[in-house]
């Protein structure tokens, strides 16, 4: 029980420090655009954010599809005649 509590506490501590990343990206983006730099950097950053956003959903969809397909393969086929004869 102590091991789980310690692990949860460590994960909670590191989660708080990870929230600052979006603010840093945004401030870099705003400063580059306001200085007149090209918007290619902004487009690349937006693409990277979308990539990071959709990756877990794509992986979850693939795992769900494989699980569904595997569960359909393992279901025994029962005919109507075997149900009637019982």
N, C-alpha and C positions, 0 to 999 in steps of 0.2 A: 504494500500500500504506500509506503514511504517513497518507493522508487517512482511510482506513477505520479504522486504529488510533486516530487522534485522535477520530474520531466515536464509536467504541466506548467510549473512555475518558470522553468527555464524558457519554454516556448512562449509564454506570455511576456516575459521580459524582452526577448528578441523581437517579438511582434511589434512592440511599441516603437522600437528604433527603426523599423522598416517603413513606417508611415511617412517619413520625411522625404522619401525618394521622389514622389510625385511633385512635391513643392519645388524640389531642386530642378527637376526637368522643366517644370513650367517657368521658373525664373530664368533658366538658361535660354529657353525658347523666346520668352518675351524680350530679353535683353538683346538677343541676336536680331530679331525682327525690328525692334525699335532702332537699332544701330544701322539699319538699312541693308543688312546681309540678305542674301537670297533666301527665298522661302523653301528651297530644296531641303534645308535642314529641318524645317517644320514638317514638311511632307514625310520625310524619312522617320522623324520621331513619331508622327501619328501612325504611320504604317507599323512601326515597332510596337507601339502601344496596342494596336488592334491585334497584332500577331500574338502578343502575350495574353490578351484578353480571351481570344477564341481557342487557344491551344488546349486548355483543360476541358472545354466543352467538346471539342473534337475527339479527344482521347476518351472521354466518358461515353460519347456516342459509339465509338468503335468497340469499347469494352461491352457496352450494353447490347450491341448487335451480335457480337461473338457469343455472349452469354445466351441470348435468345435463340440463336441458331443451334448452339450446343444443347440447349434444353429441348428443342424440337426433335433433335436427332435421337435423344435418349428416351423419348416417350414410346412405350410399347403400343403397337397398332392393334386395336381390338375391333374385330368385325361385328356386324350386327348379329350374325348367326351365332357367334359364341356367347353373346349377351342373352339371346333368347333361350339357348340350350342350357346356359347357366351352370 
